[in-house]
Amino acid sequence: MPDLSGKVAIVTGCASGIGAATVRRLRADGAEVFGTDLDPDGGTALCAEVGARFAVQDVSDRALWPQIVARAVEAFGRLDILVNNAGMVSGAGIGDHDDAAMFAAWDKVLAVNLTGTMAGCRAAIAAMRANPGGAKGAIVNIASTTAIAPLPTDVGYSASKAAVRALSKSVATWCAQAGLAIRCNTVIPGATMTGILAAAEVQMPGLIAAVAKTSPLNRLADPSETAAAIAFLASDECPFMTGAEMLVDGAALSIHPGF
Ligand SMILES: NC(=O)c1ccc[n+]([C@@H]2O[C@H](COP(=O)([O-])OP(=O)(O)OC[C@H]3O[C@@H](n4cnc5c(N)ncnc54)[C@H](O)[C@@H]3O)[C@@H](O)[C@H]2O)c1
């Protein structure tokens, strides 16, 4: 297990699924954690259970990001890790709905999944540069296999997650060229049994059974498996890993579609 003792982490979307599993994992590995979520009840309960702090946050509210980071630094004295995990689906394919509904769904999913992630990186880097002892930190952004094999039924989600991959690499290379010991990597989960998949199932019936079959392991991931990859990238285990991507997809994207 990576040793995260002495480190301070912000985890967005902490009330459920991969975010909740990440809070548990980072706490178990020794980090202090500041969790945030839109959901006050779920977030408060989870963070109280594992001894983390909690704040309500809509990650798409860019003005709130510096305040969230400042609260984490005020609570724990520094910021070492940001996990940009909060995300949503829009459930709209390119020809669905009327223009008003389509563009509303597009704007919302891009604001949360992409702009929220960018705003988080920007605010976190400012704090990580000011860390006692010098600039240091690790950002882990959460994309999706739909960034590589997109959903015809969700153009906004797929496009936002594809953009997160490029965003992470741009952040990683900017920090490297600026001489900052701040890394940025992406975890690319495949189908994972969480609330977002349950919500997507309502909009796209049959999705869960279909995506379970896409892995030759013939199952969904448990959120703790994704959290294990996040904890590794958040740790100091491999300082040369930046701009990198880790697939946690049960080899779903590694097999010829005919098999
Ligand atoms: N579950 C999967 O199969 C899967 C696959 C690939 C990628 N992902 C990604 O993993 C991440 C976590 O998703 P999950 O599967 O754990 O879903 P989830 O629905 O269980 O959890 C998402 C959490 O994010 C919160 N959230 C949503 N919008 C928010 C906002 N604007 N501001 C703050 N919090 C917000 C929700 O309240 C919820 O607690 C997402 O980025 C998702 O796109 C999930």
The ligand as an SDF file (V2000), in Angstrom:
LIG
                    3D

 44 48  0  0  0  0  0  0  0  0999 V2000
  -19.1640    4.1260  -12.6660 N   0  0  0  0  0  0  0  0  0  0  0  0
  -18.6060    3.9580  -13.8390 C   0  0  0  0  0  0  0  0  0  0  0  0
  -18.8650    2.9740  -14.5410 O   0  0  0  0  0  0  0  0  0  0  0  0
  -17.5970    4.9680  -14.3280 C   0  0  0  0  0  0  0  0  0  0  0  0
  -16.8710    4.6440  -15.4750 C   0  0  0  0  0  0  0  0  0  0  0  0
  -15.9450    5.5570  -15.9470 C   0  0  0  0  0  0  0  0  0  0  0  0
  -15.7620    6.7690  -15.3040 C   0  0  0  0  0  0  0  0  0  0  0  0
  -16.5000    7.0660  -14.1960 N   0  0  0  0  0  0  0  0  0  0  0  0
  -16.2700    8.3630  -13.5680 C   0  0  0  0  0  0  0  0  0  0  0  0
  -15.9660    8.1870  -12.2000 O   0  0  0  0  0  0  0  0  0  0  0  0
  -16.3290    9.3760  -11.4930 C   0  0  0  0  0  0  0  0  0  0  0  0
  -17.1440    8.9960  -10.2650 C   0  0  0  0  0  0  0  0  0  0  0  0
  -18.3590    8.4510  -10.6910 O   0  0  0  0  0  0  0  0  0  0  0  0
  -19.1130    7.2900   -9.9020 P   0  0  0  0  0  0  0  0  0  0  0  0
  -19.2330    6.1610  -10.8470 O   0  0  0  0  0  0  0  0  0  0  0  0
  -18.4990    7.0710   -8.5820 O   0  0  0  0  0  0  0  0  0  0  0  0
  -20.5490    7.9890   -9.7910 O   0  0  0  0  0  0  0  0  0  0  0  0
  -21.5080    8.3340   -8.5490 P   0  0  0  0  0  0  0  0  0  0  0  0
  -22.7350    8.8980   -9.1740 O   0  0  0  0  0  0  0  0  0  0  0  0
  -21.6320    7.1650   -7.6530 O   0  0  0  0  0  0  0  0  0  0  0  0
  -20.7250    9.4680   -7.7880 O   0  0  0  0  0  0  0  0  0  0  0  0
  -20.5620   10.7410   -8.3420 C   0  0  0  0  0  0  0  0  0  0  0  0
  -20.5810   11.7380   -7.2010 C   0  0  0  0  0  0  0  0  0  0  0  0
  -20.3290   13.0270   -7.7780 O   0  0  0  0  0  0  0  0  0  0  0  0
  -21.2350   13.9350   -7.1870 C   0  0  0  0  0  0  0  0  0  0  0  0
  -21.4380   15.0560   -8.0910 N   0  0  0  0  0  0  0  0  0  0  0  0
  -22.1270   15.0540   -9.2550 C   0  0  0  0  0  0  0  0  0  0  0  0
  -22.1140   16.2780   -9.7940 N   0  0  0  0  0  0  0  0  0  0  0  0
  -21.3820   17.0610   -8.9580 C   0  0  0  0  0  0  0  0  0  0  0  0
  -21.0220   18.4250   -8.9630 C   0  0  0  0  0  0  0  0  0  0  0  0
  -21.4200   19.2550   -9.9460 N   0  0  0  0  0  0  0  0  0  0  0  0
  -20.2460   18.8950   -7.9510 N   0  0  0  0  0  0  0  0  0  0  0  0
  -19.8600   18.0740   -6.9420 C   0  0  0  0  0  0  0  0  0  0  0  0
  -20.2010   16.7760   -6.8690 N   0  0  0  0  0  0  0  0  0  0  0  0
  -20.9590   16.2750   -7.8670 C   0  0  0  0  0  0  0  0  0  0  0  0
  -22.5010   13.1530   -6.9220 C   0  0  0  0  0  0  0  0  0  0  0  0
  -23.3100   13.7750   -5.9370 O   0  0  0  0  0  0  0  0  0  0  0  0
  -21.9330   11.8090   -6.4890 C   0  0  0  0  0  0  0  0  0  0  0  0
  -21.7490   11.7310   -5.0960 O   0  0  0  0  0  0  0  0  0  0  0  0
  -17.0940   10.2620  -12.4760 C   0  0  0  0  0  0  0  0  0  0  0  0
  -16.2240   11.2540  -12.9770 O   0  0  0  0  0  0  0  0  0  0  0  0
  -17.4680    9.2890  -13.5700 C   0  0  0  0  0  0  0  0  0  0  0  0
  -17.6420    9.9250  -14.8160 O   0  0  0  0  0  0  0  0  0  0  0  0
  -17.4120    6.1890  -13.7000 C   0  0  0  0  0  0  0  0  0  0  0  0
  1  2  1  0
  2  3  2  0
  2  4  1  0
  4  5  1  0
  4 44  2  0
  5  6  2  0
  6  7  1  0
  7  8  2  0
  8  9  1  0
  8 44  1  0
  9 10  1  0
  9 42  1  0
 10 11  1  0
 11 12  1  0
 11 40  1  0
 12 13  1  0
 13 14  1  0
 14 15  2  0
 14 16  1  0
 14 17  1  0
 17 18  1  0
 18 19  2  0
 18 20  1  0
 18 21  1  0
 21 22  1  0
 22 23  1  0
 23 24  1  0
 23 38  1  0
 24 25  1  0
 25 26  1  0
 25 36  1  0
 26 27  1  0
 26 35  1  0
 27 28  2  0
 28 29  1  0
 29 30  1  0
 29 35  2  0
 30 31  1  0
 30 32  2  0
 32 33  1  0
 33 34  2  0
 34 35  1  0
 36 37  1  0
 36 38  1  0
 38 39  1  0
 40 41  1  0
 40 42  1  0
 42 43  1  0
M  CHG  2   8   1  16  -1
M  END
$$$$
